[in-house]
Amino acid sequence: GTFGPGLAAITLLVARHGRSGAWDEVRGLLRWRLGLGWWAVALLGPVAILLAGIGVVAAVGIEVTGWSDPEQWYLVVPVFAYVVFFGGPLGEELGWRGWALPRLQSLTSPVVASLGIGAVWSLWHWPLFIVEGTVQQSTPVAAFALQIVLTSVVYTWLWNHTASLPLVIGFHAAFNTAVGVFPILPGVAGTSAPLWSAIGVGSVVAATLIGVTRGRLGLRPDTPTHPSHPTR
């Protein structure tokens, strides 16, 4: 199931362009030589948002429990690698951002495209709410759906500036890893306050990106929307 969106994108690409053409399409998205600033935003941005959410909660006097042992910081690396391959990013992002986003942006505005993908992305996760032991099962449905939709705006902003599949995979993996490292989920933190606070911070980030870019989220008017000719 994790690889459903990516496999769907590959199937559609092969049907339209053949196997060699599909590989050319995918290869064109594998750009990773970007400025260090973009990698810093992708890998550290989720950490900053979650810590800001926890900071707001702490500032108003709500106790947050469940902090990870700082002496085990080195475990972040294998956890991040596991999340990349099996926690969603590698299996999903070719479908959501590599395939769906450029095509939706050719039909509607970047904001509407982001919200549409966010809604579908959220619904796609819903079966996990009935699977024992998943992150979704311990997360309020409304909170999960809202953070997915808000985060989708940030993904669009990153994609329109870089058209880099590795970058959005890295952002996705960093976000999922950070959720596991910091006490955000109610079952770990002992309260739902950090989760809602982080969602509040995320909403400010999304609204700021929309406002600063006047709704374009980095998509230039002269930018071709077909994945073969992405934004550079």
N, C-alpha and C positions, 0 to 999 in steps of 0.2 A: 504493500500500500504506500509506503514511503516514496517509492519511485514512480508512482502513478502519473503525476503531472509531467515529469521528464520523459517517461516512456510514451505518453500521449503526444508530446511535442515531436519526439523522434518519429513516431508513426506517421504523423501528419507531414513532416518534412520529407520523409522517404516517399510517401504517396504523391507528393507534389513535385519533388525534384529528383527522385531516385536516390540510391544509396550514396553515390559519390557527391551528388549535389547537396544532400543532407549533411554530409560530413563537412563540405565547404562552408555551409551555413553555420554549423556549430563551431568550427575552427575559427571563424571570423569573430566569435564572441569570447574567445579564450585569451583576451588581452589582460596581462597582469603587470606590465611595465607602466605603472602609473606613479604619480607623485607620492611621496611618503605621506603627505597630508591626507590624501584620500584613504590610504590604508589605515592611518591613525584614526580617522573618523569612523571607518567601517569596523575596526576591531576594538576601539576604545569607547566609541559613542554609546553602545548599549550599557557598558559599565557605568559611564557617567550618568546616564538617565536613571538607572536603577539606584545608584548611590545617592543621587539627588532626591529621589523619592523617599528613600530610607531616612535621609537627612531631615527632610521636612517633618516626617513622623517623629523623629527624635526631638526636633526643636519644639514640638508642642507637648512633649512630655510622655509620649506613648512608648512603652518599653517594647523593644524588638528582640526576640530570642533567636536561637538557631544559627548563630554565626559559625562559619566553617573554621577549622583549625588552621591558623596562618602558617604553621610549620609544614603543612601539606600543600603549599602553594604549587609545588612542582607537578601535582596531579592535574593541574589545569591543562597542561599540554596534551596528555593522552586523552583526557575527557574531550577537549576541543577536537582532536583528530577523530574520535569515535562519533561525536556529534556530526561532523562534516559528512561522514560516510553513511551513518545509520540513523541520525537524528533528524533528518529532513532536508538540510540544505542541498546536498548533491542531487537528491532525487526530485526535489521540487522546483528549484530555481530556473532550470531550463524551461520548464513549463510556464511558471508564473511571469518571470521577467524576460526570459529569452524569447519566448513565443508570444504569449498573450499581450504583454504590455505594449510592445511596438505596434502591434496590429490594432489594439484598442485606441491607442493615441492617434492613429490615422483616421479614426472615426469620430472621436470625441476629445474633450479636453483632458490634459494630464490629471487633473484633480478627479474628474468623473471616472477616468480609467483606473486610477488608484483605488477609489472607493469601490468600484465594481469588482476589481480583483480581490480586494480585501474581504468583501462580502462572500464571494465564492470560496476564497481561501479559508475563511472561517467555517463555512458550512462543510467544506471538505474534511475538516478536523473533527466534526461533531461525533462520528462513530467512536472516537477515542474516549468520549465521555462515559461510555458504558464498558470500557475495558479496564479491568482491575489493575491498579498500580500505575496508571499513566498520570502524567502531569495534569492533563485535562480533567481527570476525575477529581482532583483536589483543587480545581480552580473554578470559581463562579462562571457560569456560561456567559453572562453579560460582560464580565470583565475580560474574559478571553476574547470574545468577539470584538469588543471595543479596541483592545490593544492591537489586534491583528489589523483592523481597518486603519488605525492611526499609523502603525508601523509601515503599512503599505505606501503611505505618502512619502516616507523617508526613503524607502526602496526606490520609488520612482525618481526622486531627486538624485540619488546616487547613480541610478542607471542612465538617466538623461545626460549626466555629466561625464560618464565613463564608458557606458555600454560594455561593461566588463562583467562577464559571468563569474570569474573567480572572486571579484570584489563583493558581489551581492551574496555569493555563497559564504564568504568570510563574515559578512555582516550578520547573516542568518545564524551561522554557527556561533559567533560571539554572543549574540543575544541569547540563544538557547543555553549556552554554557554559563553565562552570567546569571541566568535565572536559577541554575543549579548550584552556583557558588554562593550567592548572596541570599539572605533570608527575605524573600519576596513573597513566596506562596504562603497562604494562611496556615497550612499544616506544618510549616517549618518555622515561620515567624511568630506563631501563636496568636496572630491577629491578621485581618484582611487589610488593615490600614496601609502597610507598605505597598501592597499591590495597587490599591486605588490611588495612592499618592504618586507612584511611578507612572500610572496611566495619566494622571493629571499633568505631570511633567512632560510626558510624551505628547499630550494634546497641545501643550504650549509650543513644543518643538515643531510639530506638524503645522500648526497655525502660522508660526513664524516663517517657515519655509514657503508656505502658500502665499503669505503676504509679501515677503521680500521679493519673490519671483513673479508676483502678480498672477499667480495661478499657473505659470508655465512650468514650474518645478525643474528648471534647467533646459527645457525643450525649446530650441531656437526655432523661429518661424520657418527658416530655410533648411531645417534638418530633415533629411529623408527618414521616413519611419520604418522602411523595410529593414529587417535585421542584417541583410547583406551590406548595408551602407549605414552603419550606426553612427551616433554622435561620437566625435573624438575629443 
